[in-house]
């Protein structure tokens, strides 16, 4: 994917200085992994939300009448539904949130839905915005000195690099791609994905805002809801169907490869070079969710052990033979090997209890 991204940068001339990338490097990942620390995000720029117009109100009334028993909320709807609204949403992002998007794109904070994210993915996927004009707007903001290079590059990479790459994967590998399940996952999706009723603070926050707004940012999808399903061993098609059902930007060509490939590693490495697995310590580092949670992210066993941490070690243990063939997993497997047989058995038993309760 990185080489694809670089090729598109060269082909389009975006953030290029002749044949070299502006700033002397292709990406700024190391500078774009900040958390909010203990102090939190502070005062955030409010998102631009739109009052439903007459057509939207008619559709909302139809949904309320015909689909009243379905999960989700109607009253919070404020997404752009016209070309003019989409352009306003893009401008609002460029002016107010893009300057800090790069630094905090992976961060989470309890109760904060929008943070510094763009909120234009639905407009992009519904073709109210052209991806090239979105990229050009971000590049122009950098050229005018309105945003730092890491912020502009981080956002442009998601659109020009990742989104276009995902499109290629879908149209090249479908329909067989839908059936990929290389890790042989078969568990059912927990019922709390549809209610948000769980004691895990990070899951509760991500699920409740998903059900209220049809939105969660990419780290919540990858490293909270998606990670938990991966560690639990949920059948990837069930995870795909849930994402397709609950998010306003979930058009299948962009959602399916992200879910099956990037999130669930069901394609065996077509999309990503390794499964994105982590313990509860990652969530603790990137958010404040764990501070008031009943579970301790440092513990894998016991009453207060974090289910993410228990299931993380259980996932590595269950798939050790497959993962050992992947050089990028060797460090995590070395840490697994440091655990005693007794500890591994305790983790396996605790993981079984979590799965049975799901």
Residue frames as qw, qx, qy, qz and C-alpha x, y, z in Angstrom:
[[0.000, 0.885, 0.465, 0.000, 0.00, 0.00, 0.00],
 [0.325, -0.763, 0.091, 0.551, 2.84, 2.41, 0.79],
 [0.355, -0.146, 0.592, 0.709, 4.34, 1.97, -2.68],
 [0.159, 0.632, 0.689, 0.316, 0.91, 2.44, -4.26],
 [0.168, -0.908, -0.273, 0.269, 0.55, 5.68, -2.31],
 [0.355, -0.568, 0.324, 0.668, 3.96, 6.92, -3.41],
 [0.329, 0.195, 0.703, 0.600, 3.16, 6.09, -7.03],
 [0.054, 0.804, 0.570, 0.157, -0.06, 8.10, -6.84],
 [0.276, -0.828, -0.026, 0.487, 1.77, 11.03, -5.28],
 [0.345, -0.312, 0.528, 0.710, 4.20, 10.99, -8.19],
 [0.237, 0.421, 0.757, 0.441, 1.46, 10.53, -10.76],
 [0.051, -0.869, -0.485, -0.084, -0.69, 13.38, -9.44],
 [0.352, 0.498, -0.157, 0.777, 2.10, 15.68, -8.25],
 [0.526, -0.771, -0.180, -0.310, 0.40, 16.08, -4.86],
 [0.582, -0.775, 0.243, 0.049, 2.84, 17.22, -2.17],
 [0.868, 0.125, 0.184, 0.444, 5.73, 16.76, -4.57],
 [0.070, -0.883, 0.261, 0.383, 8.82, 18.88, -5.15],
 [0.333, 0.549, -0.691, -0.332, 9.86, 17.67, -8.56],
 [0.728, 0.051, -0.669, -0.143, 10.50, 13.95, -8.14],
 [0.314, 0.035, -0.755, 0.575, 10.91, 14.19, -4.37],
 [0.333, -0.703, -0.627, -0.043, 8.23, 14.41, -1.67],
 [0.084, -0.785, 0.083, -0.608, 7.72, 17.80, -0.07],
 [0.606, -0.688, 0.275, -0.289, 9.52, 17.87, 3.27],
 [0.164, 0.586, -0.793, 0.025, 11.92, 15.12, 2.22],
 [0.166, -0.045, 0.967, -0.190, 9.81, 12.15, 3.35],
 [0.277, -0.226, -0.745, -0.564, 6.76, 10.31, 2.10],
 [0.546, -0.622, -0.479, -0.293, 4.84, 10.05, 5.34],
 [0.022, -0.518, 0.458, -0.722, 4.86, 11.43, 8.86],
 [0.732, -0.357, -0.554, -0.172, 3.42, 8.49, 10.78],
 [0.573, -0.133, -0.542, 0.600, 5.78, 8.98, 13.70],
 [0.026, 0.037, -0.202, 0.978, 4.50, 12.52, 14.22],
 [0.511, -0.186, -0.302, -0.783, 0.85, 11.55, 13.81],
 [0.628, -0.239, -0.740, 0.011, 0.35, 9.24, 16.78],
 [0.005, 0.287, -0.459, 0.841, -0.25, 11.69, 19.61],
 [0.339, -0.543, -0.766, 0.057, -2.63, 11.18, 22.52],
 [0.177, -0.815, -0.145, -0.532, -4.38, 13.82, 24.59],
 [0.290, 0.269, -0.648, 0.651, -2.44, 12.86, 27.71],
 [0.205, -0.401, -0.775, 0.443, -4.01, 13.40, 31.12],
 [0.060, 0.316, 0.156, -0.934, -5.21, 16.91, 30.33],
 [0.475, 0.568, 0.658, -0.138, -7.59, 15.85, 27.55],
 [0.466, 0.446, 0.462, 0.609, -8.31, 17.55, 24.24],
 [0.092, -0.300, -0.150, 0.937, -9.39, 20.87, 25.74],
 [0.457, 0.586, 0.257, -0.618, -11.84, 23.05, 23.84],
 [0.452, 0.096, 0.766, 0.448, -12.60, 21.43, 20.51],
 [0.231, 0.163, -0.306, -0.909, -13.94, 23.14, 17.38],
 [0.620, 0.253, 0.575, -0.471, -17.62, 22.24, 17.10],
 [0.346, 0.122, 0.807, 0.464, -18.54, 20.13, 14.08],
 [0.334, 0.172, -0.212, -0.902, -20.63, 21.66, 11.33],
 [0.227, 0.289, 0.925, -0.093, -24.01, 19.97, 11.51],
 [0.191, -0.074, -0.431, -0.879, -26.97, 20.60, 9.22],
 [0.515, 0.175, 0.499, -0.675, -30.65, 20.88, 10.05],
 [0.378, 0.221, 0.870, 0.225, -32.62, 18.23, 8.14],
 [0.245, 0.141, -0.297, -0.912, -34.36, 19.65, 5.07],
 [0.725, 0.095, 0.118, -0.672, -37.85, 18.69, 3.91],
 [0.779, 0.268, -0.531, -0.198, -36.73, 15.61, 1.98],
 [0.294, 0.270, -0.816, 0.418, -34.60, 14.41, 4.89],
 [0.401, -0.085, 0.530, -0.743, -37.49, 14.90, 7.32],
 [0.818, 0.155, -0.153, -0.532, -39.75, 12.86, 5.03],
 [0.670, 0.274, -0.686, 0.066, -37.20, 10.03, 4.96],
 [0.024, 0.237, -0.747, 0.621, -36.77, 10.20, 8.74],
 [0.638, -0.009, 0.278, -0.718, -40.54, 9.91, 9.16],
 [0.835, 0.230, -0.395, -0.306, -40.57, 6.89, 6.83],
 [0.450, 0.293, -0.778, 0.326, -37.75, 5.22, 8.77],
 [0.250, -0.178, 0.612, -0.729, -39.50, 5.91, 12.07],
 [0.766, 0.083, 0.089, -0.631, -42.68, 4.34, 10.74],
 [0.879, 0.280, -0.337, -0.189, -41.28, 1.35, 8.88],
 [0.698, 0.244, -0.558, 0.375, -38.12, 0.57, 10.86],
 [0.382, -0.754, 0.148, -0.514, -39.07, 1.71, 14.35],
 [0.902, -0.421, 0.094, -0.022, -37.74, -1.44, 16.00],
 [0.786, 0.395, -0.183, 0.439, -34.27, -1.11, 14.46],
 [0.596, -0.516, -0.164, 0.593, -31.32, 0.14, 16.56],
 [0.381, 0.233, 0.179, 0.877, -30.08, 3.70, 16.27],
 [0.017, -0.644, -0.391, 0.658, -31.29, 7.28, 16.71],
 [0.382, 0.658, 0.485, 0.432, -32.99, 9.63, 14.27],
 [0.128, -0.965, -0.219, 0.061, -33.01, 12.94, 16.14],
 [0.488, -0.656, 0.273, 0.507, -29.24, 13.39, 15.98],
 [0.680, 0.397, 0.434, 0.438, -29.08, 13.39, 12.17],
 [0.013, -0.914, 0.024, 0.405, -27.02, 16.33, 10.92],
 [0.617, -0.131, 0.548, 0.550, -25.03, 15.01, 7.95],
 [0.189, 0.481, -0.308, -0.799, -24.56, 16.90, 4.67],
 [0.601, 0.338, 0.722, -0.053, -27.09, 15.71, 2.09],
 [0.522, 0.838, 0.159, -0.034, -26.51, 18.20, -0.72],
 [0.715, 0.381, -0.030, 0.586, -23.50, 19.25, -2.75],
 [0.007, 0.785, -0.116, 0.609, -23.50, 22.70, -1.15],
 [0.711, -0.654, 0.146, -0.214, -23.62, 21.27, 2.36],
 [0.945, -0.039, 0.038, 0.321, -20.80, 18.87, 1.54],
 [0.495, 0.567, -0.091, 0.652, -18.60, 21.74, 0.37],
 [0.328, -0.786, 0.152, -0.501, -19.37, 23.65, 3.57],
 [0.898, -0.428, 0.100, -0.006, -18.43, 20.58, 5.62],
 [0.830, 0.239, -0.029, 0.504, -15.15, 20.25, 3.73],
 [0.200, 0.710, -0.127, 0.663, -14.30, 23.91, 4.25],
 [0.599, -0.716, 0.111, -0.341, -15.15, 23.69, 7.96],
 [0.949, -0.216, 0.050, 0.224, -12.77, 20.75, 8.36],
 [0.660, 0.432, -0.046, 0.612, -9.92, 22.40, 6.46],
 [0.010, -0.745, 0.112, -0.657, -10.24, 25.63, 8.43],
 [0.547, -0.640, 0.208, -0.498, -10.96, 24.34, 11.92],
 [0.888, -0.338, 0.289, -0.121, -9.78, 20.76, 12.44],
 [0.867, 0.430, -0.140, 0.210, -7.21, 19.77, 9.83],
 [0.136, 0.791, -0.466, 0.371, -4.39, 21.71, 11.59],
 [0.396, -0.467, 0.700, -0.367, -4.54, 19.20, 14.49],
 [0.928, 0.128, -0.069, -0.344, -5.89, 16.20, 12.59],
 [0.679, 0.437, -0.571, 0.148, -2.50, 14.60, 11.99],
 [0.028, 0.439, -0.702, 0.560, -1.24, 14.80, 15.55],
 [0.440, -0.071, 0.654, -0.612, -4.43, 13.47, 17.13],
 [0.634, 0.150, -0.471, -0.594, -5.89, 11.24, 14.42],
 [0.577, -0.012, -0.816, 0.036, -5.36, 8.09, 16.54],
 [0.002, 0.087, -0.642, 0.762, -6.46, 9.58, 19.88],
 [0.404, -0.522, -0.678, -0.323, -9.73, 8.89, 21.70],
 [0.021, -0.135, 0.500, -0.855, -11.49, 10.62, 24.60],
 [0.002, -0.414, -0.884, 0.219, -14.55, 9.58, 26.57],
 [0.159, 0.741, 0.517, -0.397, -17.72, 11.29, 25.37],
 [0.095, 0.671, -0.273, -0.683, -16.03, 13.15, 22.51],
 [0.786, 0.406, 0.463, -0.049, -17.49, 11.98, 19.23],
 [0.582, 0.807, 0.083, 0.059, -15.96, 14.28, 16.64],
 [0.659, -0.467, 0.206, 0.552, -12.54, 15.46, 17.86],
 [0.003, 0.656, -0.346, -0.671, -10.42, 16.68, 14.89],
 [0.450, 0.140, 0.822, 0.320, -11.79, 14.31, 12.26],
 [0.002, 0.027, -0.437, -0.899, -13.23, 15.45, 8.94],
 [0.416, 0.400, 0.648, -0.496, -16.80, 14.08, 9.08],
 [0.460, 0.541, -0.258, -0.655, -16.89, 14.11, 5.28],
 [0.189, -0.178, 0.944, 0.206, -16.54, 10.37, 4.60],
 [0.440, 0.489, 0.727, -0.199, -20.28, 9.96, 3.96],
 [0.360, 0.815, -0.001, -0.454, -20.23, 12.90, 1.53],
 [0.019, 0.557, -0.740, -0.376, -17.24, 11.36, -0.25],
 [0.242, 0.001, 0.967, 0.079, -18.73, 7.89, -0.46],
 [0.397, 0.633, 0.621, -0.235, -22.09, 9.23, -1.65],
 [0.491, 0.306, 0.423, 0.698, -20.29, 11.26, -4.34],
 [0.043, -0.961, -0.269, 0.039, -21.26, 14.67, -3.01],
 [0.180, -0.865, 0.390, 0.260, -17.53, 15.38, -2.95],
 [0.818, 0.500, -0.268, 0.093, -14.84, 14.42, -5.43],
 [0.835, -0.427, -0.015, 0.347, -11.81, 12.84, -3.73],
 [0.600, 0.296, 0.067, 0.740, -9.44, 14.93, -5.86],
 [0.067, -0.762, -0.075, -0.639, -11.02, 18.20, -4.72],
 [0.729, -0.680, -0.061, -0.043, -10.72, 17.04, -1.12],
 [0.821, -0.124, 0.053, 0.555, -7.02, 16.26, -1.59],
 [0.373, 0.535, 0.123, 0.748, -6.46, 19.57, -3.40],
 [0.344, -0.841, -0.115, -0.400, -8.11, 21.50, -0.56],
 [0.798, -0.565, 0.026, 0.208, -5.81, 19.92, 2.01],
 [0.719, 0.110, 0.132, 0.673, -2.72, 20.50, -0.12],
 [0.139, 0.724, 0.157, 0.658, -3.70, 24.13, -0.72],
 [0.546, -0.820, -0.075, -0.152, -4.14, 24.68, 3.01],
 [0.807, -0.342, 0.099, 0.471, -0.59, 23.46, 3.57],
 [0.541, 0.374, 0.217, 0.722, 0.79, 25.60, 0.74],
 [0.095, -0.799, -0.152, -0.574, -0.91, 28.66, 2.26],
 [0.225, 0.312, -0.624, 0.680, 0.64, 27.94, 5.64],
 [0.607, -0.402, -0.008, -0.686, -2.68, 27.17, 7.30],
 [0.941, -0.287, 0.095, -0.154, -1.79, 23.63, 8.38],
 [0.320, -0.635, 0.682, 0.169, 1.48, 21.81, 9.15],
 [0.445, 0.396, -0.712, -0.372, 2.81, 19.32, 6.62],
 [0.000, 0.050, -0.984, 0.169, 2.28, 16.22, 8.83],
 [0.430, 0.367, 0.563, -0.603, -1.41, 17.09, 9.20],
 [0.560, 0.542, -0.217, -0.587, -1.92, 17.66, 5.48],
 [0.319, 0.370, -0.850, -0.198, 0.06, 14.56, 4.51],
 [0.186, 0.020, 0.920, -0.345, -1.69, 12.36, 7.07],
 [0.546, 0.451, 0.406, -0.578, -5.11, 13.31, 5.76],
 [0.511, 0.577, -0.416, -0.483, -4.13, 13.17, 2.08],
 [0.081, 0.292, -0.951, -0.053, -2.70, 9.69, 2.58],
 [0.397, 0.208, 0.796, -0.406, -6.04, 8.45, 3.90],
 [0.596, 0.610, 0.204, -0.480, -7.85, 9.69, 0.79],
 [0.478, 0.693, -0.454, -0.290, -5.31, 9.48, -2.04],
 [0.122, 0.417, -0.899, 0.049, -3.44, 6.46, -0.72],
 [0.249, 0.011, 0.910, -0.333, -5.65, 4.29, 1.42],
 [0.588, 0.426, 0.375, -0.576, -9.12, 4.96, -0.03],
 [0.581, 0.578, -0.395, -0.415, -7.96, 4.43, -3.61],
 [0.102, 0.347, -0.932, 0.036, -6.05, 1.31, -2.62],
 [0.419, 0.148, 0.774, -0.451, -9.17, -0.12, -0.96],
 [0.642, 0.521, 0.035, -0.561, -11.15, 0.59, -4.11],
 [0.429, 0.519, -0.695, -0.251, -8.66, -1.42, -6.15],
 [0.126, -0.155, 0.950, -0.241, -8.77, -4.35, -3.74],
 [0.553, 0.301, 0.549, -0.549, -12.57, -4.52, -3.88],
 [0.675, 0.578, -0.066, -0.453, -12.99, -4.33, -7.64],
 [0.324, 0.530, -0.772, -0.135, -10.08, -6.69, -8.30],
 [0.052, 0.173, -0.956, 0.230, -10.90, -9.44, -5.81],
 [0.562, 0.176, 0.494, -0.639, -14.69, -9.47, -5.48],
 [0.654, -0.525, -0.043, -0.543, -16.92, -11.43, -5.24],
 [0.821, -0.040, -0.534, 0.200, -14.65, -14.16, -3.85],
 [0.212, 0.376, -0.471, 0.769, -13.13, -11.69, -1.38],
 [0.570, -0.431, 0.050, -0.698, -16.38, -11.62, 0.61],
 [0.942, -0.201, -0.222, -0.151, -15.92, -15.27, 1.55],
 [0.497, 0.448, -0.583, 0.461, -12.34, -14.95, 2.85],
 [0.690, -0.655, 0.105, -0.290, -11.88, -16.26, 6.37],
 [0.621, 0.475, -0.581, 0.226, -8.24, -17.28, 6.52],
 [0.050, -0.386, 0.710, -0.586, -8.15, -17.33, 10.35],
 [0.422, -0.245, -0.860, -0.150, -11.20, -19.62, 10.45],
 [0.137, -0.004, 0.492, -0.860, -13.12, -17.37, 12.83],
 [0.292, -0.319, -0.818, -0.380, -16.64, -18.61, 13.58],
 [0.112, -0.369, -0.676, 0.628, -17.98, -16.95, 16.75],
 [0.038, 0.788, 0.568, 0.235, -21.20, -14.95, 16.76],
 [0.130, 0.477, -0.099, 0.864, -21.12, -11.16, 17.06],
 [0.161, -0.282, -0.721, 0.612, -21.97, -10.26, 20.69],
 [0.014, -0.752, -0.639, -0.164, -25.47, -8.85, 21.13],
 [0.277, -0.767, -0.205, 0.542, -24.12, -5.75, 22.87],
 [0.315, -0.035, 0.424, 0.848, -22.82, -4.48, 19.52],
 [0.071, -0.529, -0.611, -0.585, -26.45, -3.60, 18.80],
 [0.416, -0.803, -0.423, -0.059, -27.18, -2.02, 22.19],
 [0.216, 0.685, -0.333, 0.611, -23.95, -0.56, 23.54],
 [0.694, -0.619, 0.134, -0.343, -24.67, -2.20, 26.89],
 [0.860, 0.115, -0.369, 0.333, -21.30, -3.46, 28.12],
 [0.587, -0.772, -0.042, 0.240, -19.03, -2.84, 31.11],
 [0.660, -0.005, 0.214, 0.720, -16.04, -2.16, 28.85],
 [0.004, -0.767, -0.169, 0.619, -15.79, 1.65, 28.83],
 [0.058, -0.395, 0.538, 0.743, -14.09, 1.95, 25.44],
 [0.040, 0.246, 0.893, 0.374, -16.58, -0.38, 23.75],
 [0.019, 0.698, 0.650, -0.301, -19.54, 1.29, 25.42],
 [0.001, -0.691, 0.035, 0.722, -18.45, 4.75, 24.28],
 [0.013, -0.247, 0.692, 0.678, -17.71, 3.67, 20.69],
 [0.014, 0.345, 0.914, 0.213, -20.90, 1.65, 20.37],
 [0.031, 0.713, 0.558, -0.423, -23.20, 4.23, 21.92],
 [0.078, 0.635, -0.172, -0.749, -21.93, 7.01, 19.67],
 [0.035, -0.056, 0.842, 0.536, -22.16, 4.65, 16.69],
 [0.018, 0.513, 0.858, 0.023, -25.80, 3.93, 17.44],
 [0.000, -0.759, -0.348, 0.551, -26.55, 7.60, 18.10],
 [0.128, 0.770, -0.213, -0.588, -24.76, 9.16, 15.12],
 [0.888, 0.437, 0.139, 0.036, -23.92, 6.37, 12.68],
 [0.414, 0.790, -0.340, 0.299, -20.30, 7.37, 13.16],
 [0.736, -0.608, 0.176, 0.241, -17.07, 6.40, 14.90],
 [0.236, 0.846, -0.437, -0.197, -13.63, 7.49, 13.79],
 [0.759, 0.395, -0.511, -0.085, -11.18, 5.07, 12.20],
 [0.163, 0.375, -0.814, 0.413, -9.23, 4.14, 15.35],
 [0.582, -0.078, 0.515, -0.624, -12.43, 3.31, 17.22],
 [0.879, 0.284, -0.092, -0.373, -13.44, 1.07, 14.34],
 [0.662, 0.459, -0.582, 0.109, -10.03, -0.57, 13.93],
 [0.341, 0.290, -0.727, 0.521, -8.69, -0.72, 17.50],
 [0.393, -0.098, 0.567, -0.717, -11.85, -0.93, 19.60],
 [0.801, 0.195, 0.245, -0.511, -14.93, -2.48, 17.97],
 [0.768, 0.482, -0.396, -0.147, -12.95, -4.22, 15.21],
 [0.180, 0.495, -0.793, 0.307, -10.15, -5.36, 17.50],
 [0.526, -0.166, 0.648, -0.525, -12.53, -6.90, 20.00],
 [0.878, 0.295, 0.065, -0.370, -14.32, -8.87, 17.26],
 [0.594, 0.564, -0.573, 0.039, -10.97, -10.04, 15.89],
 [0.029, -0.419, 0.806, -0.417, -9.66, -11.17, 19.28],
 [0.666, -0.015, 0.506, -0.548, -12.96, -12.85, 20.11],
 [0.217, -0.077, 0.915, 0.331, -12.87, -14.77, 16.83],
 [0.527, 0.519, 0.388, -0.550, -16.12, -13.47, 15.33],
 [0.624, 0.370, 0.598, 0.340, -16.93, -14.68, 11.82],
 [0.231, -0.229, 0.192, 0.926, -15.66, -11.90, 9.53],
 [0.069, -0.405, -0.634, -0.655, -18.82, -11.79, 7.41],
 [0.343, -0.738, -0.573, 0.099, -20.84, -11.04, 10.57],
 [0.363, -0.532, -0.076, 0.761, -18.47, -8.18, 11.43],
 [0.140, 0.063, 0.492, 0.857, -18.76, -6.87, 7.86],
 [0.175, -0.587, -0.688, -0.389, -22.56, -6.97, 7.98],
 [0.363, -0.731, -0.419, 0.398, -22.57, -5.04, 11.26],
 [0.283, -0.382, 0.146, 0.868, -20.28, -2.28, 9.92],
 [0.035, 0.235, 0.626, 0.743, -22.33, -2.07, 6.74],
 [0.252, -0.658, -0.696, -0.134, -25.48, -1.69, 8.83],
 [0.403, -0.743, -0.381, 0.375, -24.49, 0.94, 11.38],
 [0.354, -0.451, 0.120, 0.811, -22.27, 3.56, 9.68],
 [0.411, 0.792, 0.213, -0.397, -23.52, 6.37, 7.45],
 [0.197, 0.743, -0.513, -0.382, -20.40, 6.17, 5.28],
 [0.524, -0.197, 0.827, 0.057, -20.53, 2.37, 4.86],
 [0.725, 0.517, -0.218, -0.398, -20.68, 1.85, 1.10],
 [0.972, -0.137, 0.191, 0.028, -19.63, -1.74, 0.53],
 [0.766, 0.522, -0.153, 0.342, -16.65, -1.16, -1.78],
 [0.141, 0.686, -0.431, 0.569, -14.90, 0.92, 0.85],
 [0.639, -0.513, 0.341, -0.460, -16.23, -0.81, 3.97],
 [0.995, -0.007, -0.032, -0.096, -15.72, -4.47, 3.07],
 [0.741, 0.379, -0.365, 0.417, -11.95, -4.52, 2.45],
 [0.070, -0.616, 0.429, -0.656, -11.37, -2.31, 5.49],
 [0.762, -0.372, 0.266, -0.459, -13.34, -4.74, 7.64],
 [0.999, 0.045, 0.006, -0.005, -12.31, -8.13, 6.28],
 [0.746, 0.437, -0.228, 0.447, -8.73, -7.17, 5.43],
 [0.152, 0.597, -0.366, 0.697, -7.52, -4.38, 7.66],
 [0.533, -0.492, 0.307, -0.616, -9.61, -5.04, 10.76],
 [0.907, -0.185, 0.251, -0.282, -10.20, -8.81, 10.80],
 [0.078, -0.567, 0.788, 0.227, -7.15, -10.02, 8.83],
 [0.804, 0.181, 0.501, -0.263, -9.52, -12.49, 7.18],
 [0.722, 0.671, -0.129, -0.110, -7.72, -12.21, 3.84],
 [0.930, -0.145, 0.069, 0.332, -4.45, -13.54, 5.25],
 [0.477, -0.509, 0.185, 0.692, -2.45, -10.43, 4.51],
 [0.428, 0.560, 0.482, 0.520, -3.73, -9.05, 1.20],
 [0.053, -0.925, -0.197, -0.321, -4.66, -5.70, 2.75],
 [0.334, -0.859, 0.334, -0.197, -2.31, -5.54, 5.73],
 [0.518, 0.480, -0.692, 0.152, 1.05, -7.14, 6.37],
 [0.221, 0.008, -0.857, 0.466, 0.07, -8.22, 9.90],
 [0.345, -0.676, -0.632, -0.160, -3.05, -8.47, 12.06],
 [0.022, -0.554, 0.225, -0.801, -3.63, -5.27, 14.03],
 [0.720, -0.487, -0.494, -0.009, -3.82, -6.87, 17.46],
 [0.132, 0.468, -0.451, 0.749, -3.10, -5.19, 20.78],
 [0.355, -0.381, -0.776, 0.355, -3.99, -5.53, 24.44],
 [0.183, -0.885, -0.428, -0.015, -5.98, -3.10, 26.54],
 [0.496, -0.522, 0.020, 0.694, -2.74, -1.20, 27.17],
 [0.279, 0.224, 0.447, 0.820, -2.95, 0.32, 23.69],
 [0.177, -0.743, -0.511, -0.394, -6.41, 1.71, 24.41],
 [0.522, -0.737, -0.246, 0.351, -5.17, 3.00, 27.76],
 [0.492, -0.241, 0.197, 0.813, -2.28, 4.78, 26.05],
 [0.119, 0.242, 0.484, 0.832, -4.45, 6.41, 23.38],
 [0.368, -0.597, -0.426, -0.572, -7.47, 7.38, 25.50],
 [0.183, -0.337, 0.577, -0.721, -8.85, 7.99, 28.96],
 [0.746, -0.185, -0.416, -0.486, -11.38, 5.15, 28.75],
 [0.695, -0.052, -0.680, 0.229, -9.55, 2.88, 31.17],
 [0.062, 0.308, -0.472, 0.824, -9.45, 5.43, 34.00],
 [0.530, -0.107, 0.355, -0.763, -13.07, 4.90, 35.02],
 [0.743, 0.101, -0.557, -0.358, -13.47, 1.37, 33.65],
 [0.824, -0.439, 0.241, -0.264, -14.05, -1.59, 35.95],
 [0.966, 0.125, 0.039, 0.222, -11.35, -3.51, 34.10],
 [0.361, -0.780, 0.371, 0.351, -7.58, -3.13, 34.42],
 [0.711, 0.654, -0.215, -0.139, -5.77, -3.13, 31.03],
 [0.070, 0.659, -0.740, 0.117, -2.59, -4.44, 32.67],
 [0.506, -0.173, 0.794, -0.290, -4.27, -7.65, 33.84],
 [0.428, 0.174, -0.727, -0.508, -5.02, -10.72, 31.72],
 [0.506, -0.270, -0.819, -0.020, -6.54, -12.88, 34.45],
 [0.131, -0.247, -0.621, 0.732, -8.73, -12.30, 37.47],
 [0.131, 0.710, 0.661, -0.205, -12.05, -10.54, 38.07],
 [0.086, 0.883, 0.050, -0.458, -10.81, -7.11, 36.97],
 [0.474, -0.162, 0.605, 0.619, -8.75, -8.31, 34.00],
 [0.368, 0.534, -0.151, -0.747, -9.42, -6.37, 30.80],
 [0.835, 0.308, 0.444, -0.108, -11.16, -8.59, 28.22],
 [0.538, 0.807, -0.237, -0.050, -9.01, -7.00, 25.50],
 [0.067, -0.693, 0.711, -0.101, -5.84, -8.06, 27.31],
 [0.682, -0.100, 0.702, -0.178, -7.10, -11.58, 28.04],
 [0.794, 0.511, 0.313, -0.105, -8.26, -12.10, 24.47],
 [0.312, 0.850, -0.414, -0.095, -5.07, -10.58, 23.03],
 [0.219, -0.507, 0.833, -0.037, -2.88, -13.22, 24.63],
 [0.704, 0.174, 0.659, -0.199, -5.44, -15.90, 23.81],
 [0.661, 0.721, -0.001, -0.210, -5.43, -14.82, 20.13],
 [0.183, 0.741, -0.645, -0.047, -1.64, -15.04, 19.92],
 [0.429, -0.286, 0.841, -0.162, -1.67, -18.40, 21.66],
 [0.752, 0.356, 0.494, -0.255, -4.40, -19.85, 19.41],
 [0.685, 0.727, 0.035, -0.020, -2.78, -18.69, 16.18],
 [0.412, -0.744, 0.440, 0.289, 0.88, -18.99, 17.10],
 [0.686, 0.020, 0.618, 0.382, 1.70, -21.43, 14.29],
 [0.445, 0.749, 0.389, 0.299, 0.31, -19.11, 11.60],
 [0.078, -0.996, 0.033, -0.009, 1.64, -15.91, 13.14],
 [0.658, -0.529, 0.389, 0.370, 5.14, -17.35, 13.60],
 [0.657, 0.317, 0.468, 0.499, 5.52, -17.26, 9.81],
 [0.165, 0.910, 0.202, 0.322, 5.08, -13.47, 9.84],
 [0.576, 0.137, -0.304, 0.746, 8.32, -11.58, 10.69],
 [0.119, -0.515, 0.041, -0.848, 6.33, -8.55, 11.88],
 [0.743, -0.521, -0.172, -0.383, 4.74, -10.65, 14.65],
 [0.733, 0.119, -0.559, 0.369, 7.95, -12.02, 16.12],
 [0.059, 0.337, -0.466, 0.816, 8.26, -9.43, 18.90],
 [0.653, -0.285, 0.086, -0.696, 4.71, -10.04, 20.10],
 [0.928, -0.041, -0.354, -0.111, 5.28, -13.79, 20.01],
 [0.482, 0.283, -0.596, 0.577, 8.49, -13.41, 22.00],
 [0.294, -0.323, 0.384, -0.814, 6.44, -11.70, 24.69],
 [0.865, -0.139, -0.156, -0.456, 3.95, -14.56, 24.53],
 [0.811, 0.148, -0.532, 0.195, 6.77, -17.06, 25.04],
 [0.118, 0.390, -0.565, 0.718, 7.75, -15.27, 28.24],
 [0.677, -0.316, 0.134, -0.651, 4.46, -16.34, 29.82],
 [0.235, -0.245, 0.924, -0.177, 4.55, -19.51, 31.86],
 [0.266, -0.168, -0.878, -0.359, 2.45, -22.52, 30.89],
 [0.122, -0.478, -0.755, 0.432, 0.37, -21.95, 34.01],
 [0.111, 0.483, 0.095, -0.863, -0.34, -18.35, 33.02],
 [0.241, 0.128, -0.648, -0.711, -1.23, -19.40, 29.47],
 [0.218, -0.319, -0.921, -0.056, -3.68, -21.98, 30.79],
 [0.038, -0.540, -0.541, 0.644, -5.29, -19.40, 33.09],
 [0.170, 0.383, -0.222, -0.881, -5.61, -17.00, 30.15],
 [0.236, -0.049, -0.837, -0.492, -7.16, -19.71, 27.96],
 [0.168, -0.453, -0.851, 0.204, -9.71, -20.52, 30.65],
 [0.034, 0.554, 0.300, -0.776, -10.57, -16.86, 31.24],
 [0.182, 0.241, -0.494, -0.815, -10.92, -16.31, 27.47],
 [0.195, -0.252, -0.915, -0.248, -13.36, -19.23, 27.31],
 [0.077, -0.566, -0.667, 0.478, -15.47, -17.62, 30.02],
 [0.101, 0.473, -0.070, -0.873, -15.52, -14.32, 28.12],
 [0.216, 0.081, -0.725, -0.649, -16.55, -16.08, 24.91],
 [0.169, -0.375, -0.911, 0.017, -19.26, -18.09, 26.64],
 [0.029, -0.597, -0.481, 0.641, -20.65, -14.88, 28.15],
 [0.085, 0.336, -0.316, -0.883, -20.74, -13.19, 24.75]]
